[in-house]
Amino acid sequence: MHGVKRLLWWLLSGSAGGMNRGRILETLFERPGNANELAKVLSLDYKTIRHHLEVLEKNKLITSTGSGYGKMYFPSDLLENNKVIFHEIWSKIGKKTK
């Protein structure tokens, strides 16, 4: 199994918060945003969003620019290059809950 595929399976279905991380990634593919915007769009607590953004950034699936309140998040090149794998996994585990 491809390394990125293993990582995505673990972050999305093998650990707590995977559904929220998947929803964040799905949203960032549609439109980059800051933590506050993501919290509003996804109806999640700001601190919850910040936690998941840190996990995703630590695992190199998202990147950011700026700082503080205006810090914007984007899919990383690694995630962009493996978008098909994300959508394959997300269609199996995430779309059911939407």
N, C-alpha and C positions, 0 to 999 in steps of 0.2 A: 504494500500500500504506500502510496506517495506520502512524503513527510507532511506536506501541507494538508492533505486529506485527513491524516491522523490527527493533526492539530485541530482542524475544524470540527471533526467528530467529537473530540474531547471537550473543546470549548463550548460547543453547542448542545451536546446531548450527554456528555459524560461528567459534567460538573454542575453544581448548583448555579442557577442564574443563566443557563445556556439559552433559554428562550428569549430572555431580555437582550442578551448579546446578539443573538440572531436578528432580532427586531431592529437593534441599533445598526447593524451592518446593512440590513435591507434598506433602512432609511437613508444611510449615508451613500449608498449606491444611487439613490434617487436625487439626493441633494445634500451637499456638505452642510454642517451646522455646528453651533456651539452647544455646550451642555444644557443650557437653559432652553434653547429651541428644541433639542431632542427630548427633554423632560416633558415639555408641553405637547409635542406631537405624539409621543408614546404614552402619555398619561402616567408617567412614573416620577417618583421623588427625585429631586435634583441630586441628592447624595448617592442614590442608587445608580443613576446615570454616570456620575463621576467615577464610582467604583468600577463599573463595567468598562468605561472608556480607558481607565488605567490598565485593566487586565488586557484589553484588546491592543493597546499601544505597546505594552510590555512584550506581547507576543507578536509584534510587528505586523498586525493585520490592519491597523489604522495608523495614520500619521497626523500631525497637527502643525498649525502655524499660528503665530501670535502668542499672547500670554494673557493671564488673568481671565476676566469675565468674557472677553472677546475671542478667546482661543477657539479656533475653528478646527474641526476634525474632518478627515477625508479618508477614503479607502487607500491603503498603502499600495505601492507597486506590486508587492507580493500578492496581496488580495486581488488586485485588478488582473494580474496575470493568471490567477486561479479562480476567476469569477464563476466559471462553469462548475467547478467542484463545489463552491459555496452553494450555488443554486441547486445542484443535485442533492446535496445533503439537506438544505433548507426545505426543499420541496417534500422530502420524506418526513421531516420532523417538525417543521415550523408552520407551514401553511395550514395545517390541520387546525391550529388554534386561532387562526384569524377569522 
